[in-house]
Amino acid sequence: MESEASHRHQKRSKHTTSDPFYFSFVQDSNFTTTVLPTEIITEILLRLPVKPLLKFRSVSKSWLGLISSHKFVNTHLNISSNNKAFHRLILGFGPPENNLKDCSVKSLFYDDVTRAIDLDYPPKKSYQSIKVVGSVNGVICVAIEQKDLFLWNPSIRKLKKMPSSRTGSFYMYGFGYDELHDDYKVVDITLNVGDDNSYYNVGKMYSLNNNSWKHLDDLQIAMSFNNSGMLVNGKLHWAITNCVIFVVDLANGRWEEMENPCYGEGNFDFTPYLGVLGNDLSMICHPLMTHADVWVMKEYGDKESWTKMFNIRCVGYSFFGPHFCISSEGEILFKNGSNIIICNPKDDSMRFQEVTNCGQLVDAKLYIESLVWPFVVEHTRNATTSKATHN
């Protein structure tokens, strides 16, 4: 039987609205509830993961307005970027042997790679290839079968397909954020074959603000790049040889070349792989095929500032394929067969996780859970566009 107290009218204590930090009390004979000030509620919400925040938007119109606001989304992103509990790995898998059109993507908690989450990637179809191009502010760029490009925030389950840029036979992409113009951009480098069987590259850049592609200046190169572009200092970087890095400035579309580290004397023939360590451009190379060196460019643009930071010994494992990513703490993700290997060069430790019931692991990127979604109806930029540049 319900108690009589449960049907009584609640009595509210009086308060002075001129005090911004007042506490309201809801009282009856059995309990007292404290209604916290908005500032404290905001501080609590800012430290929650995205999933409960999406539910809490339904609590009231004021909570909906708060959680959807530009200031809240940006502050939540900045807090999340400094908290590894919000860091994820998104993995791309090729098709399994028994189904050549069943690629998939999964999300892993970075500190506990045993907790894998299947991502229901829309649209729900079977694909022969899914490439995770990159991530910025929790927004991920995905290329499907090297022709269809999507921007996607899996944390809030929103997706946008970009117009096609396909003009050639081989594609390499890069994804980044142009802080100067508050714009998300994708660079498409295509390797074409001329009538005389010569090879040449064509470069184009997509602007989300304009929802269109424009051609880059003549690239004057004929190389197939080995990985997605790495975003540092508002520019995308590709290692095209063991001597040269190709760079595209997202603000103006101009390109240039940058020198690799000086590995020492010798005739080295290997493929370097770029990454980002903290906010600095980094490179993993294996000139002697016995270990992997991690180099960091301490002063961006200064070739003399390349510094060898770590040395990873290869003891029974092959690290001579591309690494997948480097965390802000310097941990490096490799694959070895069906294993994910996370190396910490600072203490020579390694963590292993076998990937089962999937096809071949072909790609992985770090991303951050966020509320960022820079699109709205009628071509107006959303309040959730962020000027932060976190992965």
Secondary structure as GFF3:
##gff-version 3
##sequence-region A 1 391
A	DSSP	three_ten_helix	4	7	.	.	.	ID=ss1
A	DSSP	beta_strand	11	12	.	.	.	ID=ss2
A	DSSP	beta_strand	24	27	.	.	.	ID=ss3
A	DSSP	beta_strand	32	35	.	.	.	ID=ss4
A	DSSP	alpha_helix	38	46	.	.	.	ID=ss5
A	DSSP	alpha_helix	50	56	.	.	.	ID=ss6
A	DSSP	alpha_helix	61	68	.	.	.	ID=ss7
A	DSSP	alpha_helix	70	81	.	.	.	ID=ss8
A	DSSP	three_ten_helix	84	86	.	.	.	ID=ss9
A	DSSP	beta_strand	87	93	.	.	.	ID=ss10
A	DSSP	beta_strand	104	109	.	.	.	ID=ss11
A	DSSP	beta_strand	112	118	.	.	.	ID=ss12
A	DSSP	beta_strand	130	136	.	.	.	ID=ss13
A	DSSP	beta_strand	139	144	.	.	.	ID=ss14
A	DSSP	beta_strand	148	153	.	.	.	ID=ss15
A	DSSP	beta_strand	158	161	.	.	.	ID=ss16
A	DSSP	beta_strand	170	178	.	.	.	ID=ss17
A	DSSP	beta_strand	183	193	.	.	.	ID=ss18
A	DSSP	beta_strand	199	207	.	.	.	ID=ss19
A	DSSP	beta_strand	212	215	.	.	.	ID=ss20
A	DSSP	beta_strand	230	232	.	.	.	ID=ss21
A	DSSP	beta_strand	235	239	.	.	.	ID=ss22
A	DSSP	beta_strand	244	249	.	.	.	ID=ss23
A	DSSP	beta_strand	255	259	.	.	.	ID=ss24
A	DSSP	beta_strand	273	277	.	.	.	ID=ss25
A	DSSP	beta_strand	280	285	.	.	.	ID=ss26
A	DSSP	beta_strand	291	297	.	.	.	ID=ss27
A	DSSP	three_ten_helix	303	305	.	.	.	ID=ss28
A	DSSP	beta_strand	306	313	.	.	.	ID=ss29
A	DSSP	beta_strand	325	326	.	.	.	ID=ss30
A	DSSP	beta_strand	332	336	.	.	.	ID=ss31
A	DSSP	beta_strand	339	344	.	.	.	ID=ss32
A	DSSP	beta_strand	349	354	.	.	.	ID=ss33
A	DSSP	beta_strand	361	368	.	.	.	ID=ss34
A	DSSP	three_ten_helix	377	379	.	.	.	ID=ss35
###
